[in-house]
Every structure is written in structure tokens, then in C-alpha cells.
Amino acid sequence: MTRRQWAILGAAAFLAVSAAIALKAYRSMDQPGAAGAATWVWQDFRDVIYYPAVAMREGVNPYDTGVYPQRYPVRYGFPLYAPHFIALNLPFSFLAPGVAEAAYYCFSLVLIVLLAWLALRVCSATDDAAAVAWWAFGIVASRAAYIDLVNGQPAVALAIGSLLALEFSRTKPWLAAFGLALAAIKPTYGVPLAFLMLCRGDFRVVLMAALVAGVPALAVCAVLASASGGLAEFGAAVAANPGYFKINLNALPLTSWTRIDLAATLAKLLEWAPPPSFSSLVTLVVLSVSGVVVFLRERARRSASTDGLGQTLIYLTMLVAIYHQPYDMLVLAAPIVSLAVGGDDRWEGVGRNLRWSLLALMVFAAFNYLGTWRVLLCFEAYGVLWRTVASLTGVALAAAFAISLGSALTQGARAATSTT
């Protein structure tokens, strides 16, 4: 079979899965824009992409959880996404709800193809049409992409932004800054990513990203402050926003069946309802330990753009350190491609057994359909089997994080020994 035929077959497989997901979503959803929308299909598109932009155009502050959920047909309020995220989504707000959903779905598919191409490109692997088509098929067939597409999340864009930030910080700093600004639309991405980039010495990129994101963010804040009746009222609405989401059982570490971060995984495995401070403590410890290792790798003069292990550690740290859902695992597309087809120059000093172990754990996590609600319904809610199955993805990610951290520390110790 020729490469052209492989490309056509891969594109057909990608389109078939994409169409199947769209059909499943269409059959499950209620009428677009219907009052009191209760379905989870395209819920996040409505709640955090479409109607926040509509609200800003209509002079309503979407961060105000006392007004926004009552004014628009959304299921939940608008969480603390960065203000410039609203500006990026303004084009969709000029479309009718159903048209906007279809447009965003197609846009997400284009981004998946772009993510596949970028992941192949940066690790110097074959990036012809056949390779891109089959990797795009692999991404769209994952549970991470399925949830992202059906919920209407921006996780593909965040994965692209993270890849650009990490890969081009030394060669194309403005492109990397744009990527970091894009990833920063969601603080659970932007904060750990920016911190770890600072640890590896990317000060210039982080400052430029603050400028790229800061200007439109300030403009949006000015508009919303005016809509809220003043800066004080806007600030009060933003300050009260996090408390609105604490009552959601799917956000709590013990009862969430979707969370994949380390705090939620430990809570379910230990059958323990931790205080809110526990998640903050886990975040602090994980980021601190990873930050030290990333800093030491930078001191060892490793090239950030070709350090496969160092970048994989950063991606995994982002996922296990702070609140994340399965769709966020789309950031693993880059390290998975790098592990599978990347050259040995990206994995200097990393044995093949370790590489295959990391690859297996991350692929399992990204494709773990055992964690779906239909499977979990087979077990007693919140019972030991339920908690075990619901924790499998988190356990796989935690194991991959531990392996990458341990390997990076071992390499650092060897480098220190060789210089003495």
C-alpha cells in the first residue's frame, strides 16, 4: 500500500470516529439553547465558551454566579478562566447556539489534526499526510478526546499551547509566549506550566506571555467591571466565584468519578474525604519537587527543546499536581508521540524499557474507557470497587510521574558525579 493510500485510509478512519462521536452527541443532547439545559453533551461549550462571550456582549458579568446561571440556559456558572479566554470566544457568540456548537466541533477537529502534526514535527518524526492522519485518528479515538469533543472543552487548544510553550521557548520565544498565553486561559494549565518554565530558566517567555495575555485580559476586565457597576462589584463577584463550585460532588476528591489528579486519586484509594487544604498541599509538594528537578536539569545544560524526559515530567506534573479531568490528558499527545517515534537524541540516557513503561502508562490513562460512568454504574456507588476503577487513570498517571521524576533525579545524580 502506498503512502497516499495509507493517508486516505487514515483520514477515513479519523473522519469515521469523528462522525460517530458527533452522532452520539447529537442523539444525546437536548434542544440547543433550551432553557434549563440539563444534559452534559456540549455542556462546557455552553457554560464556559459560548454564553460567557454572549454575556459580555450583552453587558452581563459571567463570573457573577448569582446572575449568569439564572440569565442564560447553562448548567453551571462560569469558573475562573482567564478573562482573555472570553475575548477569544467572541466570534462564536455571533452565531446561533446550534450553529456555534457545530462550528466549534469542526474547529476542534482541525485543532486535533494540528496537534498531531505539531507533535510529529517537533520530535523530527515523519510528518507526511499518512502519519498525521493516523496519529490524529489515535488522538480522536482516545477517551480524552471523546470527552473533550462531547463536552465542548478547549483542551485541544490548551494542549497545543503547552506544546508550543515547551518546545519553542529557546528557538522561537514569541511563538512560545503565544503558546503559554493560550495555555493560561485555564489556570490549572497556565500556573503550573509557567512555574515550571521559570524553574528551567524561561523568564523571557513567561514575561512575554504575560504581556500577550495581559492586554486583552485587562480590556475584558474593564468591560465586565463596567457591566458589574464598578470595579469593587466586579472584584466581589470574582472573589465569590470559587465558593459556588464547592457544592458540586463531581469536584470533590472522594466523590468525583472523573478527577485524575493525585489528590483525588489518594482520597479515593484511602476512602478519605480530605479538607480543602489537602489538595493545596499536594499541589505545593508536587510542584516544588518537580520544580527542583527541572531546575537541576537546566543547570546540567540540557537542551530544553530536545529534552524528552524533562518535558514529559512537566506534562505529567501539570496533570497530577492540580485539579484535572480526563479531557486534560490531551496534553499527553506530545510526549506519547515523542516516546513512540521520537529519536534517541530526545531520550539521551533513558533506557528503552523505561520509555516503553512510560508510554504504556500514558496510553492506558488516555484510553481508559473503564472510567466511564456506564462502567462505574456496574459497581455500588462510592464502594471499594467503584473507587478502585475510578482511580485507575489517576494511578497510571501517578506511576508515570514517579517514574519520570525518579529517572530525572537519577540522571541528575549521574551528571553531578561525572563533573566532580
Secondary structure, DSSP 8 states (H G I E B T S, - for coil): --HHHHHHHHHHHHHHHHHHHHHHHHHH---TT-TT---STTHHIIIIIIHHHHHHHTT--TT-TTTHHHHSS-SS------HHHHHHTHHHHTS-HHHHHHHHHHHHHHHHHHHHHHHHHHTT---SHHHHHHHHHHHHTSHHHHHHHHHT--HHHHHHHHHHHHHSTTT-HHHHHHHHHHHTTSHHHHHHHHHHHHHTT-HHHHHHHHHHHHHHHHHHHHHHHHHHTSHHHHHHHHHHHHHHTTT-GGGSTTT-SS--SHHHHHHHHHT----HHHHHHHHHHHHHHHHHHHHHHHHTT--TTT-HHHHHHHHHHHHHHS---GGGGGGGHHHHHHHHH--GGGGTT--HHHHHHHHHHHHHHHH-GGGSHHHHTTS-TTSHHHHHHHHHHHHHHHHHHHHHHHHHHHHHHHHHHHH-
